[in-house]
Amino acid sequence: MFARQLKIDENELPFVLRASRKQEPLIEAIADVRDMIERQLTSSGGILFRDFQLDGAEGFRRFAASFGHPLLSYEFGSTPRSQVSSGVYTSTEYPPHQHIPLHNEQAYTRDWPMKIWFYCERAAEQGGETPIADSRLIYRDMPAAIRNRFAERGVMYVRNYGSGLDVDWRQVFGTESKAEVEAYCAAHDIVCEWKDGDELRTRQVCQGTAVHPVTGDMVWFNQAHLFHVSSLAPELRDSLLEVVGDPIELPRNAFYGDGSPIEDETLTTVRGVLDRHKIIFPWKTGDVVMLDNMLTAHAREPFKGPRRVIVAMAQAHRVN
């Protein structure tokens, strides 16, 4: 049914499945080979479905749901998104000129989706790729001292909401109720603290590395490089610190799990390792990419012209 394209080695990322005939419906095409797709996903970490017919956002929703797990809502999000339909969201709504570094979805929490899908409804005129990288290789390539430090200490994520500098807590938690926020935090091992002016601070200690529950592979699995103050441009960093004073008051920041600072140079090294493993492939309108979220990180390149990529997630996994 499928003709392999673009990649020769089955273990390369992404594994590509291309339609065998024009306008072949994606859901029909995979109906009898879903088990094979699951096995390939565990092996390669990512699959690109190309040249299939998919009936827009609703077709994408049905395709993602066809793998047998309810689609997840975007809870405790860290970036602005809009809901397209039940379980389907826009990709992160950052300005086109910004790039989003490699990361595993919701690795800044102790709950995350095992599967994530991206559907390119409209490819950008220029750029806008969704790079990916093998989190197993990143883990192995990370200097041992850094890898061990993150594995042993974990990462503490501190977020301050309501200052007008980041996503509002009502949007993040999807409620106007402080009691519901407190209940969510209690159920997810998040420490929450209400501050003056209806502002909120949360702290959560999470993993720096993780073990894949099926393959047993060790993976690099955190977002310290995204949350840490060193991710900001120097001018913006200085301006924000001048306004808030204490680094713990920044809209978001990352520390080692014991609360001690993560060194800027450490995260410079981390970013270098991530960049070495980045794989960039061009979007084609109609493409769908399916990733094992623990085995494969993803990113976004800057772009020009209209672009629309939507996302679905499923198969919740939690670390106790």
C-alpha positions as CSV (number, residue, x, y, z in Angstrom):
1,M,0.0,0.0,0.0
2,F,2.8,2.4,0.9
3,A,5.8,3.4,-1.2
4,R,8.8,4.6,0.9
5,Q,10.0,8.0,-0.1
6,L,12.8,10.4,0.9
7,K,14.4,8.1,3.5
8,I,16.3,4.9,3.0
9,D,17.1,3.7,6.5
10,E,14.0,2.6,8.4
11,N,15.4,4.0,11.6
12,E,15.9,7.5,10.2
13,L,13.6,10.3,11.3
14,P,11.0,10.8,10.1
15,F,9.8,7.6,8.5
16,V,7.8,8.6,5.5
17,L,4.6,7.0,4.3
18,R,3.3,8.3,0.9
19,A,-0.1,7.6,-0.7
20,S,0.0,4.9,-3.3
21,R,-2.7,6.6,-5.5
22,K,-4.0,10.1,-6.0
23,Q,-6.5,11.3,-3.4
24,E,-6.2,8.2,-1.3
25,P,-8.0,9.0,2.0
26,L,-5.6,8.8,4.9
27,I,-7.9,7.1,7.4
28,E,-8.9,4.4,4.9
29,A,-5.3,3.9,3.9
30,I,-4.0,3.1,7.4
31,A,-7.0,1.1,8.5
32,D,-5.3,-2.3,8.2
33,V,-1.7,-1.2,9.1
34,R,-2.3,0.7,12.3
35,D,-0.3,-1.8,14.3
36,M,2.6,-1.5,11.9
37,I,2.4,2.3,12.3
38,E,2.5,1.9,16.1
39,R,5.6,-0.3,15.9
40,Q,7.3,2.0,13.5
41,L,6.5,5.0,15.7
42,T,8.2,3.3,18.6
43,S,11.2,2.5,16.5
44,S,11.8,5.7,14.6
45,G,9.9,8.2,16.8
46,G,8.2,10.0,14.0
47,I,6.2,9.3,10.9
48,L,5.3,11.7,8.0
49,F,2.2,11.0,6.0
50,R,2.3,12.6,2.6
51,D,0.1,13.0,-0.4
52,F,-3.0,11.6,1.3
53,Q,-6.5,13.1,1.2
54,L,-7.6,14.5,4.5
55,D,-10.9,16.3,5.0
56,G,-9.6,19.4,6.8
57,A,-9.5,19.9,10.6
58,E,-12.4,17.5,11.2
59,G,-10.7,14.8,9.1
60,F,-7.5,15.4,11.1
61,R,-9.4,15.1,14.4
62,R,-10.9,11.7,13.3
63,F,-7.5,10.5,12.1
64,A,-5.8,11.2,15.4
65,A,-8.6,9.8,17.4
66,S,-8.5,6.6,15.3
67,F,-5.5,5.4,17.2
68,G,-7.7,4.5,20.1
69,H,-7.0,7.2,22.7
70,P,-9.2,10.1,23.6
71,L,-7.7,13.4,22.4
72,L,-6.4,15.6,25.2
73,S,-7.2,19.1,26.1
74,Y,-4.4,21.6,26.3
75,E,-4.2,21.9,30.1
76,F,-1.6,23.9,32.0
77,G,-0.3,25.3,28.8
78,S,2.7,27.5,28.5
79,T,2.1,29.2,25.2
80,P,-0.9,30.9,23.5
81,R,-3.1,28.6,21.4
82,S,-6.7,28.6,20.1
83,Q,-9.0,25.6,20.2
84,V,-10.1,24.5,16.7
85,S,-12.4,21.7,17.8
86,S,-12.6,19.2,20.6
87,G,-9.0,18.0,21.1
88,V,-7.6,20.0,18.2
89,Y,-5.6,23.3,18.7
90,T,-3.6,25.7,16.7
91,S,0.1,25.4,17.0
92,T,1.8,27.9,19.2
93,E,0.7,31.4,18.2
94,Y,4.0,33.2,18.4
95,P,4.8,35.9,15.8
96,P,6.2,34.6,12.5
97,H,9.7,36.0,12.9
98,Q,10.3,34.1,16.1
99,H,11.7,30.6,16.2
100,I,10.6,28.0,18.8
101,P,13.5,25.8,20.0
102,L,13.3,22.0,20.2
103,H,11.3,20.6,23.0
104,N,9.0,17.7,24.0
105,E,5.4,18.7,24.5
106,Q,4.7,19.6,28.2
107,A,8.0,18.2,29.4
108,Y,7.8,21.1,31.9
109,T,5.1,19.1,33.8
110,R,4.8,15.6,35.3
111,D,1.9,14.8,32.9
112,W,2.3,14.8,29.2
113,P,0.9,13.2,26.0
114,M,2.7,10.2,24.6
115,K,1.5,11.0,21.0
116,I,1.2,14.3,19.2
117,W,0.1,15.0,15.6
118,F,0.7,18.0,13.4
119,Y,-1.4,18.8,10.3
120,C,-0.2,21.3,7.8
121,E,-3.4,22.9,6.5
122,R,-1.3,25.6,4.7
123,A,2.4,25.6,4.2
124,A,4.1,28.9,4.6
125,E,5.5,30.7,1.5
126,Q,9.0,30.6,3.1
127,G,10.2,28.7,6.2
128,G,7.8,27.6,8.9
129,E,9.1,24.1,9.1
130,T,8.6,22.0,12.2
131,P,12.1,20.5,12.9
132,I,12.3,17.3,14.9
133,A,15.1,15.5,16.8
134,D,15.7,12.2,18.4
135,S,15.5,12.6,22.2
136,R,17.4,9.4,22.7
137,L,20.4,10.7,20.7
138,I,20.2,14.0,22.6
139,Y,20.4,12.2,25.9
140,R,23.4,10.2,24.8
141,D,25.2,13.2,23.3
142,M,24.6,15.4,26.3
143,P,27.9,15.8,28.4
144,A,27.8,13.3,31.2
145,A,28.2,15.8,34.0
146,I,25.2,17.8,32.7
147,R,23.1,14.8,32.0
148,N,23.7,13.4,35.5
149,R,23.0,16.7,37.2
150,F,19.6,17.0,35.5
151,A,18.8,13.4,36.2
152,E,19.6,13.7,39.9
153,R,18.3,17.2,40.7
154,G,15.4,17.5,38.2
155,V,14.1,21.0,37.2
156,M,11.9,23.4,39.1
157,Y,9.7,25.5,36.9
158,V,8.5,28.8,38.4
159,R,5.7,30.7,36.7
160,N,4.1,34.0,37.6
161,Y,0.7,34.8,36.0
162,G,-1.4,37.9,35.8
163,S,1.3,40.5,35.4
164,G,0.5,41.2,31.8
165,L,3.9,39.8,30.7
166,D,2.8,36.2,30.0
167,V,-0.2,34.0,29.5
168,D,-3.0,34.8,32.1
169,W,-3.8,32.1,34.7
170,R,-7.4,32.0,33.5
171,Q,-6.3,31.0,30.1
172,V,-3.7,28.5,31.3
173,F,-6.1,26.7,33.6
174,G,-9.3,27.3,31.6
175,T,-11.3,28.6,34.5
176,E,-12.2,31.8,36.4
177,S,-12.3,29.9,39.7
178,K,-9.4,30.1,42.1
179,A,-10.7,27.0,43.8
180,E,-10.5,25.0,40.6
181,V,-7.0,26.2,40.1
182,E,-6.0,25.1,43.6
183,A,-7.7,21.7,43.0
184,Y,-5.8,21.2,39.8
185,C,-2.5,22.1,41.3
186,A,-3.1,19.8,44.3
187,A,-3.9,16.9,42.0
188,H,-0.7,17.5,39.9
189,D,1.9,18.2,42.6
190,I,2.1,21.9,41.8
191,V,2.6,24.4,44.5
192,C,0.4,27.5,44.0
193,E,0.5,30.8,45.7
194,W,-1.9,33.7,45.2
195,K,-0.2,37.1,45.2
196,D,-1.4,40.7,45.4
197,G,-3.4,42.0,42.5
198,D,-5.0,38.7,41.6
199,E,-1.7,37.3,40.5
200,L,-0.6,33.7,40.8
201,R,2.7,31.9,41.2
202,T,3.2,28.2,40.6
203,R,6.2,25.9,41.3
204,Q,6.6,22.4,40.2
205,V,9.7,20.1,40.4
206,C,9.8,17.8,37.3
207,Q,12.1,15.4,35.6
208,G,15.3,16.4,33.8
209,T,15.5,13.0,32.0
210,A,13.0,10.2,31.7
211,V,12.6,6.5,30.8
212,H,10.3,5.7,27.9
213,P,7.6,3.3,29.4
214,V,7.6,1.0,26.3
215,T,11.1,0.9,24.9
216,G,13.0,1.5,28.2
217,D,15.1,4.1,26.4
218,M,16.5,7.1,28.4
219,V,15.6,10.4,26.9
220,W,16.4,14.1,27.5
221,F,13.1,15.4,28.7
222,N,12.8,18.9,30.1
223,Q,12.2,22.5,29.0
224,A,14.8,24.2,31.2
225,H,16.3,25.9,28.2
226,L,12.9,27.4,27.2
227,F,11.9,28.6,30.7
228,H,15.3,29.8,32.0
229,V,16.0,33.5,31.9
230,S,18.9,32.9,29.6
231,S,16.4,32.1,26.8
232,L,15.6,35.9,26.7
233,A,17.5,38.4,24.5
234,P,20.0,40.2,26.8
235,E,18.2,43.6,26.5
236,L,14.8,42.0,27.4
237,R,16.4,40.0,30.2
238,D,17.9,43.1,31.7
239,S,14.7,45.1,31.3
240,L,12.5,42.4,33.0
241,L,14.9,41.9,35.9
242,E,15.0,45.7,36.4
243,V,11.2,45.7,36.6
244,V,10.7,42.6,38.8
245,G,13.9,42.6,40.8
246,D,14.2,39.0,41.8
247,P,14.6,36.2,39.2
248,I,11.9,34.2,40.9
249,E,9.4,37.0,40.0
250,L,10.0,36.7,36.3
251,P,7.0,35.5,34.2
252,R,8.8,32.1,34.0
253,N,12.1,30.8,35.0
254,A,13.8,27.4,35.6
255,F,16.0,26.2,38.5
256,Y,17.4,22.9,39.5
257,G,14.9,20.9,41.5
258,D,16.5,22.0,44.8
259,G,15.9,25.6,43.9
260,S,19.6,26.4,43.1
261,P,20.3,28.4,39.9
262,I,21.0,26.7,36.6
263,E,24.1,28.1,35.1
264,D,23.8,30.1,31.9
265,E,26.8,28.2,30.4
266,T,25.1,24.9,31.1
267,L,22.1,25.8,29.1
268,T,24.3,27.2,26.3
269,T,25.8,23.7,26.1
270,V,22.3,22.1,26.2
271,R,21.1,24.3,23.3
272,G,24.2,23.3,21.3
273,V,23.5,19.6,21.7
274,L,19.8,20.2,20.7
275,D,20.9,22.1,17.6
276,R,23.3,19.4,16.5
277,H,20.4,16.9,16.3
278,K,17.8,19.1,14.6
279,I,16.3,17.6,11.5
280,I,14.5,20.1,9.2
281,F,12.2,18.9,6.4
282,P,9.8,21.1,4.3
283,W,6.1,21.1,5.0
284,K,3.8,20.3,2.1
285,T,0.2,21.4,2.4
286,G,-1.8,18.4,3.5
287,D,1.1,16.7,5.4
288,V,0.5,15.0,8.7
289,V,3.3,14.2,11.2
290,M,2.8,11.8,14.0
291,L,5.4,11.8,16.8
292,D,6.1,9.8,19.9
293,N,6.4,12.8,22.2
294,M,9.0,11.2,24.5
295,L,11.2,9.9,21.7
296,T,11.1,12.9,19.5
297,A,11.3,16.6,20.2
298,H,9.9,19.3,17.9
299,A,10.4,23.0,17.1
300,R,9.3,25.8,14.7
301,E,11.2,27.8,12.2
302,P,10.4,31.5,11.4
303,F,8.3,32.0,8.4
304,K,6.9,34.4,5.8
305,G,3.4,34.4,4.4
306,P,0.2,32.7,5.7
307,R,0.8,29.4,7.6
308,R,-1.6,27.2,9.4
309,V,-0.5,24.1,11.3
310,I,-2.9,22.5,13.8
311,V,-2.2,20.0,16.6
312,A,-3.8,17.1,18.5
313,M,-2.4,15.1,21.5
314,A,-3.4,11.8,23.1
315,Q,-2.4,9.0,25.5
316,A,-1.7,10.8,28.7
317,H,1.3,9.6,30.7
318,R,2.1,10.6,34.3
319,V,5.2,10.3,36.5
320,N,4.4,9.6,40.1
